[in-house]
Amino acid sequence: MKIRIGYELVYDCPQPTPMILTLSVHYTRVSDMIIPDHMIANPPVPVTAYRDSFGNWCSRIIAPKGLLTLSNSALIRDSGLPDIVVPGARQTPVTELPDETLMFLLGSRYCETDRLSDAAWKLFGQSPPGWPRVQAICDYVHRHITFGYEHARHTKTAFEAFHEKAGVCRDYAHLAIAFCRCMNIPARYCTGYLGDIGMPPPYGPMDFAGWFEAYLDGTWYTFDARNNMPRIGRVLLARGRDAADVAISNTFGPNTLKSFKVVTDEVVEEG
């Protein structure tokens, strides 16, 4: 299938403001792009790009004083298949984990493994290791947290989401990631596009989505504690330890996000 993806972000800055933007489709999906995702700035500003330490494509700009609109409309080819499910995937002993996965066992800004370890072992210590354990974590987090945009708070951590029992998709992901790490399963945060393809209506407002990947049996597998079911049409933007590593924008000065729109639609061709 083909999926139309894009966004429109409008910032209001009282003074010229440096920004780092993580809005480009992940390099692992570049070969799937039919119409590239090219960010358009209005008014035009110079853009420089670099790869961060996780391999994500980032852009640097200086937003001018006043309104700045950043937009993009791209077309990507997708398999149309749901997320892979491998119930027999085994848990890798810590002593056998590749070096590059070890950072995803450690606590991070939003995933406080030290504060959640006792709870994790009480909740999941008796669950079968490997895929069933990660799924048990997703099942628990899916039931434990009540979804609502009114519960969104950019400072909320996994520990706070655990106790408040409310949040948005990033909170589900952070709590599941923290629990996985407590159980010695490497887990990393993902952000990207996820539309309602294959889902029945009604459809809510579109937003960038947060999910996670767990390392099992030599492979990183997609898990989604918020939706807790295989979904179609994920388009990855960035990966990191948690949301702090993959923020869509980091701004170095005062600003207001005046408008925020995200598009993720299947393109149905006639004929």
C-alpha positions in Angstrom: 0.0 0.0 0.0 0.9 3.7 -0.2 0.6 6.0 2.7 0.5 9.8 2.6 2.4 11.3 5.6 3.0 14.8 6.6 2.7 17.6 9.1 2.3 21.3 9.6 3.8 23.0 12.6 3.4 26.7 13.3 5.8 28.4 15.8 5.7 31.9 17.1 9.1 33.2 18.3 9.6 36.6 19.9 13.2 36.6 18.7 15.5 34.5 16.4 15.5 31.0 18.0 17.8 28.1 17.2 16.0 24.8 16.8 16.8 21.1 16.4 14.1 19.2 14.6 13.7 15.4 14.4 11.0 15.1 11.7 12.7 13.1 8.9 11.7 9.5 8.2 14.2 7.1 9.6 17.0 6.0 7.3 15.7 2.4 7.4 12.7 3.5 5.4 14.4 5.7 2.8 14.1 3.0 0.1 10.4 2.9 0.6 9.9 6.7 -0.1 8.0 7.4 -3.3 7.9 11.2 -2.7 10.7 12.2 -0.3 9.9 13.9 3.0 11.3 17.3 2.4 10.7 19.9 5.1 9.4 23.3 3.8 9.9 26.4 5.9 7.8 29.5 5.5 9.4 32.0 5.5 12.4 30.1 4.1 15.3 29.5 6.4 18.7 27.7 5.9 18.6 24.1 7.0 21.6 21.9 7.9 21.3 18.2 8.7 23.2 15.7 10.8 22.9 12.2 12.3 22.6 12.0 16.1 24.3 9.3 18.2 21.3 7.0 17.6 21.4 7.3 13.8 18.4 9.6 13.6 18.3 12.3 10.9 18.1 15.8 12.6 17.8 19.3 11.1 19.1 22.5 12.5 17.5 25.9 11.8 17.3 29.4 13.3 13.6 30.3 13.4 13.1 34.0 12.6 11.2 36.4 14.8 7.5 36.0 14.3 5.6 33.1 12.8 7.3 30.1 11.2 5.5 27.3 9.4 7.2 24.0 8.9 5.4 21.5 6.7 5.9 18.3 4.7 3.9 16.0 2.5 5.5 12.7 1.5 4.4 9.4 0.1 5.8 6.1 1.3 5.4 2.5 0.2 4.4 0.0 3.0 3.9 -3.7 3.1 0.4 -3.3 4.5 1.2 -6.1 6.9 0.6 -5.8 10.7 3.5 -5.8 13.2 5.4 -9.0 13.4 4.4 -11.4 16.3 6.9 -14.1 17.3 5.6 -15.7 20.5 8.6 -18.1 20.7 11.3 -15.3 20.7 13.6 -16.0 23.6 15.1 -13.6 26.1 18.9 -13.2 25.7 20.9 -13.5 28.9 22.6 -10.2 29.8 26.0 -11.9 29.5 25.3 -12.6 25.8 23.7 -9.3 24.8 25.6 -7.3 22.1 27.4 -4.3 23.4 25.2 -1.8 21.5 22.1 -3.0 23.3 23.4 -2.5 26.8 22.5 1.2 27.0 18.9 0.2 26.6 19.0 -1.8 29.8 19.9 1.3 31.9 17.6 3.9 33.4 17.1 7.2 31.5 15.4 10.5 31.8 11.8 9.2 31.7 12.4 5.6 32.6 13.5 5.2 36.2 14.5 1.6 36.5 15.8 2.1 40.0 12.3 3.3 41.2 10.4 0.6 39.4 12.5 -2.5 39.8 10.7 -3.8 42.9 7.3 -3.4 41.3 8.5 -5.0 38.0 9.8 -8.1 39.7 6.7 -8.5 41.8 4.5 -8.1 38.8 6.4 -10.0 36.2 9.0 -12.2 38.0 6.8 -15.3 37.6 6.0 -14.7 33.9 7.7 -16.8 31.2 10.8 -15.1 29.9 11.1 -13.8 26.4 8.2 -12.7 24.2 5.5 -13.8 26.8 7.1 -11.6 29.4 7.2 -8.5 27.2 3.6 -9.2 26.2 2.6 -9.5 29.9 4.2 -6.1 30.5 2.2 -4.6 27.6 -1.0 -6.2 28.8 -0.5 -4.8 32.3 0.5 -1.3 31.1 -2.4 -1.2 28.6 -4.9 -2.0 31.5 -3.1 0.1 34.1 -3.0 3.5 32.3 -6.1 5.4 31.2 -5.6 7.2 27.9 -6.4 10.9 27.6 -4.8 14.0 26.0 -5.8 15.9 29.1 -3.4 13.7 31.0 -0.4 14.7 28.8 2.5 16.4 30.6 5.9 16.6 29.0 7.7 16.1 32.3 5.8 12.9 33.2 8.0 9.9 33.9 7.3 6.2 33.9 7.3 6.2 37.7 4.7 9.0 37.7 2.6 7.4 35.0 2.7 4.1 37.1 1.2 5.9 40.1 -1.1 8.4 38.3 -2.5 5.6 36.1 -3.2 8.1 33.3 -1.4 9.4 30.3 -0.8 9.4 26.5 1.0 7.0 24.2 4.5 8.1 25.3 3.6 7.3 28.9 2.5 3.8 28.0 5.8 3.3 26.1 7.9 4.8 28.9 6.4 2.5 31.6 6.6 -0.6 29.4 10.3 0.2 28.5 11.2 0.8 32.2 9.5 -2.6 33.2 11.4 -4.4 30.4 14.7 -3.0 31.4 14.0 -3.9 35.0 13.5 -7.5 33.8 16.8 -7.4 31.9 15.3 -7.0 28.5 16.7 -4.1 26.4 14.0 -1.7 25.3 14.1 1.5 23.3 11.6 4.3 22.5 10.3 4.9 19.0 8.4 7.8 17.6 6.7 8.1 14.2 3.5 8.1 12.2 0.8 5.6 13.0 -2.6 6.2 11.3 -5.9 4.3 11.7 -5.3 2.0 8.8 -7.2 -1.2 9.3 -9.0 0.1 12.4 -12.8 0.7 12.7 -14.1 4.3 13.2 -14.5 6.6 15.0 -11.0 8.1 14.5 -9.4 10.5 16.9 -7.2 13.5 16.0 -4.0 12.5 14.4 -0.7 12.9 16.2 2.8 11.5 16.2 2.8 8.2 18.0 5.1 6.6 20.5 5.8 2.9 20.8 8.8 0.8 21.7 11.1 -2.1 20.6 12.3 -4.9 22.7 15.4 -6.9 22.0 14.7 -10.7 21.9 16.5 -13.6 20.3 18.9 -11.3 18.4 16.2 -9.0 16.9 14.5 -5.8 17.8 10.7 -6.3 17.8 7.9 -3.7 17.8 5.6 -3.6 20.8 2.8 -1.0 21.5 1.4 -0.9 25.0 -1.0 1.8 24.1 -2.8 -0.1 21.4 -1.7 -3.6 22.5 -2.4 -5.2 19.1 -0.5 -5.5 15.8 -1.1 -2.4 13.7 -0.6 -1.6 10.1 1.4 1.3 8.6 3.9 2.4 11.2 6.4 4.8 9.7 9.4 5.3 12.0 10.9 8.7 12.5 13.4 8.1 15.3 14.6 5.8 18.1 16.3 6.6 21.4 16.4 5.7 25.1 13.2 7.6 25.7 11.2 10.6 24.5 14.0 13.0 25.5 16.2 11.6 22.7 13.6 11.9 19.9 11.7 15.1 20.6 10.2 16.5 17.3 11.7 19.8 18.3 14.3 21.2 20.7 14.1 25.0 20.9 16.7 27.2 22.5 14.7 30.3 23.3 11.1 31.3 24.0 8.5 30.2 21.5 4.8 29.1 21.2 3.6 26.2 19.2 0.5 27.9 17.6 -0.7 25.0 15.5 0.1 21.3 15.1 -1.3 19.0 12.4 -0.2 15.5 11.4 -1.4 13.5 8.4 -1.2 9.7 8.0 -3.6 8.4 5.4 -3.7 5.3 3.1 -3.8 6.3 -0.5 -6.5 4.3 -2.3 -5.9 4.2 -6.0 -8.8 4.0 -8.3 -9.1 1.5 -11.1 
